Amino acid sequence: MANSLSYDGNDLADYNLIISSPGDNRLNQIVSRVQLQDNGYPFRPQREPRRLAIDFHVTGTSRANLDSNLDNIKRLLIQLTPQQLIFDSISTRYFLAILESFDGQYRSPIHFRGAMQFICPDPLGYSTTETTSTHAIDANPKTITEAIGGSAFLKPTYVLTAGETLSSVTLLINNLTTIEELSIASLSMTSGQVLTIDTALWTVTLEGAAHMSNVTGKFPRLEPQLTNSIKLTAFGTLGSMDIIYREAYL
């Protein structure tokens, strides 16, 4: 890529698209409130979708070649669901974006200048690198640490592999940094079985099957720019836990 962007894995520089302005780095929140005569009470803010307004140029060797480039660009941009959008200027992050508008005009037979706008229902940016951090669970309880970058709270996936038989235990996974704890009661596992806790989807599965009937509490997130302390209780002393995540950015 060269001062362009990729969308859904397609490098639009292949069709001579050059970005002249990558849009605003803007973050908006909806702050609902109850306003009284001399005071007000805000509710928890909600982040609005991120909008990316992009100015661009497309060139061609002839009018036919220019039109072919534009046809291919529009074909690749029209998707039914948000896809990864990566700017050359910040190639270590992606946004989950879907096209809202595409407009412009011919400046010459071989030059098109336009503007397009994307919307990101999920307003966060994400690292293009997925991190998998493996920890041995060799004590009960066991507290491990995980240093997190980025600027937004993460919703990791915890993958716990049993190293011994667990019979009807109450498993606790507690992020002592965020004070968020998840409890899974009456849990039984044999050595080698895998329990997956997906904090983004709020799901717990055992060997790929839903295991939600005895789940209570909060799914533990990871706080950015801190070393998070995560305490695991009642998982024996021979197992392991993988923490899988992508750093997130406001």
Residue frames relative to the residue before (quaternion, step in Angstrom):
aa qw qx qy qz dx dy dz
M 1.0000 0.0000 0.0000 0.0000 0.00 0.00 0.00
A 0.0671 -0.7958 0.6017 0.0095 3.60 -1.16 0.60
N 0.7934 -0.2681 0.1133 0.5346 3.57 -0.05 1.37
S 0.5253 0.5781 -0.4286 0.4540 3.52 0.98 0.94
L 0.3832 -0.6840 0.5370 0.3114 3.57 -1.06 -0.75
S 0.2598 -0.7113 0.6170 0.2143 3.51 -1.32 0.27
Y 0.0779 -0.7866 0.6123 0.0168 3.55 -1.11 0.73
D 0.8325 -0.0211 -0.0488 0.5515 3.54 -0.76 1.14
G 0.7194 -0.4628 0.2390 0.4595 3.56 1.05 0.82
N 0.6156 0.5371 -0.3448 0.4623 3.60 1.28 0.06
D 0.3120 -0.7543 0.5539 0.1643 3.57 -0.75 1.09
L 0.2775 -0.8028 0.5069 0.1473 3.58 -0.39 1.23
A 0.4686 0.6349 -0.4598 0.4073 3.59 1.25 0.02
D 0.5516 0.6095 -0.3909 0.4142 3.60 1.20 -0.43
Y 0.7364 0.3368 -0.1971 0.5527 3.57 1.27 -0.45
N 0.5730 -0.6618 0.3386 0.3450 3.55 1.21 0.75
L 0.3698 0.6916 -0.5296 0.3231 3.57 0.98 0.81
I 0.0382 -0.7842 0.6185 -0.0323 3.55 -0.77 1.14
I 0.3366 -0.7467 0.5426 0.1863 3.57 -0.87 1.00
S 0.2064 -0.7691 0.5923 0.1227 3.57 -0.94 0.92
S 0.7806 0.0129 -0.0232 0.6245 3.59 1.23 -0.46
P 0.2844 -0.8118 0.4878 0.1487 3.61 -0.56 1.13
G 0.6480 -0.5448 0.3293 0.4182 3.60 1.19 0.27
D 0.6344 -0.5538 0.3995 0.3622 3.51 -1.36 0.15
N 0.3277 -0.6789 0.6151 0.2309 3.52 -1.26 0.58
R 0.1916 0.8269 -0.4849 0.2107 3.53 0.44 1.29
L 0.0855 -0.7743 0.6262 0.0303 3.55 -1.07 0.84
N 0.0496 -0.8058 0.5900 -0.0126 3.58 -0.68 1.14
Q 0.1119 -0.7758 0.6178 0.0623 3.53 -1.17 0.70
I 0.3409 -0.6840 0.6043 0.2255 3.53 -1.22 0.66
V 0.0619 -0.8004 0.5963 -0.0021 3.57 -0.60 1.15
S 0.1413 -0.7871 0.5985 0.0483 3.57 -0.27 1.29
R 0.0067 0.8162 -0.5750 0.0552 3.56 -1.05 0.69
V 0.2974 -0.6683 0.6398 0.2360 3.49 -1.43 0.26
Q 0.1460 -0.8147 0.5587 0.0528 3.56 -0.57 1.15
L 0.1496 -0.7749 0.6112 0.0600 3.55 -0.83 1.09
Q 0.7466 -0.4117 0.2543 0.4565 3.58 -1.25 0.08
D 0.8296 0.1499 -0.0414 0.5364 3.57 0.83 -0.99
N 0.7730 0.2299 -0.1430 0.5737 3.59 1.19 0.22
G 0.1532 -0.7711 0.6072 0.1147 3.54 -1.30 0.17
Y 0.2194 -0.7702 0.5900 0.1027 3.55 -1.21 0.63
P 0.2036 -0.8049 0.5448 0.1176 3.60 -0.38 1.19
F 0.3618 -0.6733 0.5943 0.2502 3.53 -1.26 0.52
R 0.6955 -0.4554 0.3316 0.4461 3.57 -1.27 0.15
P 0.4429 -0.7121 0.4656 0.2827 3.64 -0.70 1.01
Q 0.2092 -0.7408 0.6233 0.1374 3.54 -1.27 0.54
R 0.3819 -0.7306 0.5147 0.2353 3.57 -0.82 0.95
E 0.3873 -0.7107 0.5421 0.2259 3.51 -0.96 0.92
P 0.6292 -0.5048 0.4038 0.4315 3.60 -1.20 0.32
R 0.4238 -0.6724 0.5428 0.2713 3.55 -1.18 0.61
R 0.1569 -0.7679 0.6136 0.0958 3.57 -1.03 0.83
L 0.1631 -0.7801 0.6015 0.0552 3.54 -0.94 0.97
A 0.0814 -0.7898 0.6079 0.0038 3.58 -0.48 1.24
I 0.0537 -0.8407 0.5357 -0.0579 3.56 -0.43 1.28
D 0.1997 -0.7427 0.6285 0.1162 3.57 -0.88 0.99
F 0.0223 0.8270 -0.5566 0.0760 3.58 -0.88 0.92
H 0.2407 -0.7185 0.6294 0.1724 3.52 -1.41 0.20
V 0.0749 -0.7546 0.6486 0.0654 3.57 -1.19 0.63
T 0.0983 -0.7986 0.5925 0.0374 3.56 -0.91 0.92
G 0.1086 -0.7782 0.6143 0.0729 3.52 -1.33 0.30
T 0.5634 -0.5939 0.4481 0.3593 3.57 -1.26 0.24
S 0.7647 0.0355 -0.0286 0.6427 3.58 1.34 -0.31
R 0.6709 -0.4675 0.3522 0.4554 3.59 -1.23 0.13
A 0.6448 0.5171 -0.3299 0.4561 3.60 0.97 -0.75
N 0.6647 0.4896 -0.3030 0.4761 3.57 1.00 -0.82
L 0.6222 0.5319 -0.3336 0.4677 3.60 1.05 -0.74
D 0.6674 0.4905 -0.3030 0.4713 3.59 0.90 -0.90
S 0.6250 0.5307 -0.3379 0.4621 3.58 1.05 -0.71
N 0.6372 0.5170 -0.3245 0.4706 3.59 1.01 -0.81
L 0.6672 0.4963 -0.3024 0.4660 3.59 0.91 -0.89
D 0.6309 0.5335 -0.3359 0.4522 3.59 0.97 -0.81
N 0.6856 0.4803 -0.2870 0.4657 3.58 0.90 -0.89
I 0.6254 0.5332 -0.3403 0.4570 3.58 1.01 -0.77
K 0.6902 0.4653 -0.2897 0.4725 3.60 0.83 -0.94
R 0.6115 0.5516 -0.3520 0.4448 3.59 1.02 -0.70
L 0.7084 0.4601 -0.2601 0.4678 3.57 0.94 -0.88
L 0.6723 0.5148 -0.2992 0.4399 3.59 1.10 -0.67
I 0.6483 0.5159 -0.3322 0.4508 3.61 1.10 -0.56
Q 0.1426 0.7750 -0.5916 0.1708 3.56 -0.35 1.33
L 0.4997 -0.6777 0.4602 0.2816 3.56 -1.18 0.55
T 0.7724 0.1997 -0.1113 0.5926 3.59 1.22 -0.39
P 0.6345 -0.5254 0.3817 0.4192 3.62 -1.16 0.40
Q 0.1129 -0.7829 0.6112 0.0275 3.53 -1.07 0.87
Q 0.6425 -0.5281 0.3848 0.4002 3.56 -1.27 0.30
L 0.0648 -0.7612 0.6453 0.0083 3.53 -0.93 1.03
I 0.0251 -0.8044 0.5919 -0.0443 3.56 -0.73 1.13
F 0.2701 -0.7478 0.5881 0.1482 3.56 -0.85 1.03
D 0.5458 -0.5953 0.4751 0.3494 3.58 -1.10 0.66
S 0.6715 0.5393 -0.2962 0.4129 3.55 1.00 -0.87
I 0.7707 0.1180 -0.0919 0.6193 3.61 1.26 -0.30
S 0.0021 0.8913 -0.4522 0.0340 3.50 0.79 1.18
T 0.6122 0.5613 -0.3567 0.4276 3.61 1.23 -0.12
R 0.7251 0.3552 -0.2328 0.5421 3.60 1.29 0.01
Y 0.1251 -0.7694 0.6167 0.1103 3.55 -1.24 0.44
F 0.2539 -0.7211 0.6227 0.1666 3.52 -1.35 0.45
L 0.3576 -0.6959 0.5743 0.2409 3.57 -1.14 0.64
A 0.0966 0.8459 -0.4961 0.1706 3.52 0.01 1.39
I 0.1139 -0.7546 0.6410 0.0821 3.54 -1.29 0.53
L 0.5301 -0.6752 0.4190 0.2959 3.57 -0.93 0.94
E 0.2130 -0.7613 0.6016 0.1142 3.55 -1.05 0.89
S 0.8144 -0.0731 0.0863 0.5691 3.60 0.88 -0.86
F 0.0750 -0.7544 0.6517 0.0220 3.54 -1.28 0.61
D 0.1450 0.8053 -0.5508 0.1646 3.58 -0.50 1.17
G 0.2730 0.7683 -0.5576 0.1556 3.57 -1.23 0.36
Q 0.2850 -0.7468 0.5742 0.1773 3.53 -1.32 -0.19
Y 0.5336 -0.6015 0.4892 0.3378 3.52 -1.28 0.49
R 0.2400 -0.7651 0.5835 0.1289 3.57 -0.92 0.96
S 0.7546 -0.0606 0.0315 0.6527 3.55 1.30 -0.41
P 0.7005 -0.4598 0.3077 0.4508 3.64 -1.17 0.08
I 0.7777 0.2911 -0.1746 0.5291 3.60 1.17 -0.38
H 0.7085 0.4063 -0.2459 0.5219 3.61 1.23 0.30
F 0.0418 -0.7721 0.6338 -0.0178 3.57 -0.87 1.11
R 0.0987 -0.7758 0.6209 0.0534 3.58 -0.93 0.92
G 0.0954 0.8355 -0.5305 0.1070 3.57 -0.72 1.01
A 0.2764 -0.7136 0.6137 0.1945 3.51 -1.41 -0.12
M 0.0191 -0.7808 0.6243 0.0164 3.54 -1.07 0.73
Q 0.1892 -0.7791 0.5907 0.0910 3.52 -1.18 0.63
F 0.1518 -0.7621 0.6263 0.0623 3.51 -1.03 0.97
I 0.1940 -0.7348 0.6297 0.1612 3.53 -1.29 0.42
C 0.1812 -0.7640 0.6140 0.0810 3.53 -1.07 0.89
P 0.3060 -0.7680 0.5294 0.1906 3.64 -0.23 1.20
D 0.6720 0.3152 -0.2331 0.6283 3.55 1.22 -0.61
P 0.2819 -0.8327 0.4505 0.1553 3.61 -0.24 1.23
L 0.5717 0.6236 -0.3829 0.3711 3.62 1.20 -0.20
G 0.3312 -0.6676 0.6176 0.2512 3.49 -1.36 0.38
Y 0.2043 -0.7978 0.5613 0.0816 3.59 -1.11 0.68
S 0.5535 -0.5990 0.4643 0.3453 3.55 -1.14 0.65
T 0.4513 -0.6750 0.5123 0.2797 3.57 -1.05 0.75
T 0.6681 0.4557 -0.2902 0.5116 3.59 1.30 -0.19
E 0.2442 -0.7577 0.5890 0.1392 3.57 -0.79 1.03
T 0.2503 -0.7747 0.5689 0.1162 3.56 -0.90 1.00
T 0.0421 -0.7549 0.6537 0.0314 3.55 -1.02 0.87
S 0.0622 -0.8060 0.5881 -0.0230 3.56 -0.52 1.23
T 0.1662 -0.8172 0.5500 0.0456 3.57 -0.60 1.21
H 0.0510 -0.8019 0.5950 -0.0197 3.55 -0.90 1.02
A 0.3803 -0.6988 0.5598 0.2314 3.56 -0.99 0.88
I 0.2326 -0.7432 0.6115 0.1405 3.57 -0.96 0.91
D 0.1024 0.8424 -0.5097 0.1415 3.55 0.15 1.36
A 0.7293 0.2748 -0.2270 0.5840 3.58 1.23 0.41
N 0.1701 -0.7726 0.6040 0.0969 3.56 -1.26 0.45
P 0.4487 -0.3477 -0.7848 0.2487 1.52 -0.88 2.36
K 0.2878 -0.7379 0.5876 0.1657 3.55 -1.32 0.35
T 0.1141 -0.7790 0.6142 0.0548 3.58 -0.90 0.97
I 0.0616 -0.7881 0.6125 0.0029 3.55 -0.78 1.06
T 0.3016 -0.7480 0.5606 0.1880 3.57 -1.23 0.37
E 0.0634 -0.7758 0.6278 0.0080 3.55 -1.17 0.72
A 0.2387 -0.7798 0.5673 0.1146 3.57 -0.61 1.18
I 0.1351 -0.8196 0.5568 0.0043 3.56 -0.71 1.16
G 0.2395 -0.7453 0.6046 0.1468 3.55 -1.10 0.80
G 0.5223 0.6465 -0.4596 0.3130 3.56 -1.15 -0.61
S 0.4128 -0.7055 0.5169 0.2543 3.54 -1.32 -0.30
A 0.7111 0.3840 -0.2521 0.5323 3.61 1.26 0.04
F 0.6060 -0.5431 0.4326 0.3880 3.56 -1.22 0.52
L 0.3083 -0.7563 0.5548 0.1588 3.57 -1.04 0.85
K 0.2165 -0.7375 0.6237 0.1423 3.53 -1.24 0.58
P 0.0913 -0.8577 0.5052 0.0282 3.56 0.22 1.30
T 0.3665 -0.6389 0.6056 0.3013 3.49 -1.44 -0.06
Y 0.1887 -0.7605 0.6141 0.0943 3.58 -0.87 1.01
V 0.0744 -0.7863 0.6133 0.0118 3.58 -0.76 1.07
L 0.0781 -0.8173 0.5708 -0.0122 3.56 -0.44 1.27
T 0.1172 -0.7864 0.6056 0.0318 3.57 -0.77 1.10
A 0.3636 -0.7541 0.5080 0.2023 3.57 -0.59 1.17
G 0.2206 -0.7749 0.5786 0.1268 3.56 -1.11 0.76
E 0.7602 0.1763 -0.1034 0.6167 3.55 1.36 0.06
T 0.6191 -0.5353 0.4113 0.4012 3.56 -1.28 0.09
L 0.1051 -0.7638 0.6358 0.0362 3.53 -0.97 1.00
S 0.1150 -0.8262 0.5513 0.0164 3.58 -0.66 1.10
S 0.8455 -0.2142 0.0967 0.4795 3.54 -0.51 1.30
V 0.2714 0.7610 -0.5373 0.2419 3.57 0.77 1.06
T 0.3623 -0.6666 0.5883 0.2798 3.54 -1.34 0.19
L 0.1868 -0.8086 0.5536 0.0689 3.53 -0.23 1.32
L 0.0863 -0.7786 0.6208 0.0304 3.55 -0.95 0.94
I 0.0130 -0.7524 0.6582 0.0207 3.55 -1.01 0.87
N 0.0100 -0.8355 0.5386 -0.1085 3.51 -0.39 1.34
N 0.2134 -0.7287 0.6350 0.1422 3.56 -0.82 1.02
L 0.2995 -0.7921 0.5089 0.1547 3.55 -0.31 1.27
T 0.6065 0.5714 -0.3486 0.4292 3.59 1.21 -0.44
T 0.7722 0.3140 -0.1669 0.5265 3.58 0.92 -0.90
I 0.3271 -0.7545 0.4882 0.2922 3.58 1.35 -0.24
E 0.4635 0.6204 -0.4841 0.4073 3.58 0.79 1.05
E 0.0076 -0.8204 0.5683 -0.0629 3.56 -0.67 1.15
L 0.1656 -0.7585 0.6252 0.0798 3.54 -1.06 0.89
S 0.1503 -0.7844 0.5989 0.0582 3.55 -0.99 0.93
I 0.0573 -0.7647 0.6415 0.0222 3.57 -1.00 0.89
A 0.1687 -0.8249 0.5365 0.0573 3.57 -0.24 1.31
S 0.8407 0.2099 -0.1562 0.4740 3.54 -1.37 0.38
L 0.3112 0.7640 -0.5011 0.2615 3.56 1.00 0.88
S 0.0115 -0.7787 0.6271 -0.0157 3.55 -0.88 1.02
M 0.0516 0.7867 -0.6102 0.0778 3.57 -0.91 1.01
T 0.2688 -0.7138 0.6128 0.2066 3.53 -1.29 0.40
S 0.6951 -0.4845 0.3256 0.4196 3.55 -1.25 0.44
G 0.7804 0.3074 -0.2504 0.4835 3.55 -0.88 1.01
Q 0.5736 0.5824 -0.3978 0.4165 3.60 1.17 -0.29
V 0.3025 -0.7759 0.5421 0.1124 3.53 -1.16 0.77
L 0.1317 -0.7548 0.6406 0.0505 3.53 -0.96 1.01
T 0.1108 -0.8096 0.5760 0.0210 3.59 -0.77 1.07
I 0.1034 -0.7766 0.6211 0.0212 3.55 -0.83 1.08
D 0.0936 -0.8045 0.5865 0.0049 3.59 -0.45 1.25
T 0.2341 -0.8185 0.5081 0.1308 3.58 -0.24 1.22
A 0.5968 0.5572 -0.3739 0.4399 3.62 1.18 -0.37
L 0.7662 0.3393 -0.1748 0.5169 3.58 0.99 -0.86
W 0.3479 -0.7511 0.4824 0.2865 3.59 1.32 -0.16
T 0.5031 0.6326 -0.4378 0.3937 3.57 0.82 0.97
V 0.1347 -0.7347 0.6576 0.0986 3.52 -1.31 0.57
T 0.0086 -0.7959 0.6051 -0.0196 3.58 -0.83 1.00
L 0.1897 -0.7417 0.6337 0.1108 3.54 -1.21 0.68
E 0.8224 -0.0887 -0.0078 0.5620 3.56 -0.52 1.24
G 0.7378 -0.4440 0.2148 0.4608 3.56 1.03 0.87
A 0.6594 0.4776 -0.3125 0.4893 3.62 1.25 -0.16
A 0.5978 -0.5877 0.4067 0.3631 3.58 -1.05 0.78
H 0.0029 -0.7858 0.6168 -0.0450 3.55 -0.99 0.91
M 0.2473 0.8329 -0.4441 0.2190 3.54 0.76 1.17
S 0.5040 0.7171 -0.4123 0.2485 3.62 1.15 -0.41
N 0.7881 0.2766 -0.1517 0.5285 3.62 1.06 -0.61
V 0.4335 0.6961 -0.4541 0.3484 3.57 1.18 0.61
T 0.0840 0.7777 -0.6182 0.0774 3.58 -0.88 0.99
G 0.6619 0.5239 -0.3785 0.3797 3.54 -1.32 0.28
K 0.6034 -0.5495 0.4411 0.3733 3.55 -1.27 -0.48
F 0.4512 -0.6564 0.5293 0.2921 3.55 -1.05 0.79
P 0.3695 -0.7826 0.4533 0.2136 3.63 -0.49 1.15
R 0.2371 -0.7550 0.6002 0.1165 3.55 -0.78 1.12
L 0.3874 -0.6700 0.5651 0.2859 3.56 -1.36 -0.08
E 0.3360 -0.7638 0.5222 0.1761 3.57 -0.86 1.00
P 0.4460 -0.7243 0.4537 0.2658 3.61 -0.82 0.96
Q 0.8351 0.2320 -0.1895 0.4614 3.51 -1.37 0.52
L 0.6576 0.4321 -0.3213 0.5269 3.57 1.18 0.64
T 0.4058 -0.6252 0.5861 0.3176 3.52 -1.37 0.22
N 0.2314 -0.8005 0.5435 0.1011 3.57 -0.40 1.26
S 0.2310 -0.7511 0.6057 0.1253 3.56 -1.04 0.87
I 0.0617 -0.8168 0.5728 -0.0287 3.56 -0.55 1.21
K 0.1645 -0.8063 0.5669 0.0389 3.54 -0.65 1.20
L 0.1122 -0.7835 0.6106 0.0246 3.54 -0.83 1.08
T 0.0744 -0.8141 0.5756 -0.0179 3.55 -0.74 1.14
A 0.8487 0.1760 -0.1632 0.4713 3.56 -1.11 0.89
F 0.5188 0.6059 -0.4510 0.4004 3.59 1.02 0.77
G 0.6067 -0.5859 0.3467 0.4104 3.57 1.19 0.50
T 0.4925 -0.6613 0.4892 0.2842 3.55 -1.30 -0.37
L 0.6813 0.4877 -0.2866 0.4646 3.61 1.22 0.23
G 0.5760 0.6290 -0.3650 0.3732 3.59 1.25 -0.05
S 0.2937 -0.7242 0.5856 0.2154 3.55 -1.33 -0.28
M 0.1606 -0.7693 0.6100 0.1014 3.54 -1.27 0.41
D 0.1793 -0.7421 0.6382 0.0994 3.55 -0.98 0.98
I 0.1480 -0.7428 0.6456 0.0970 3.55 -1.08 0.82
I 0.0771 -0.8183 0.5691 -0.0225 3.56 -0.52 1.24
Y 0.2147 0.7828 -0.5533 0.1869 3.59 -0.73 1.03
R 0.2484 -0.6841 0.6510 0.2154 3.49 -1.46 0.12
E 0.4686 -0.6583 0.4990 0.3132 3.57 -0.86 0.87
A 0.2298 -0.7947 0.5569 0.0744 3.56 -1.01 0.93
Y 0.1924 -0.7968 0.5708 0.0478 3.54 -1.16 0.76
L 0.4391 -0.6852 0.5234 0.2526 3.56 -1.04 0.87
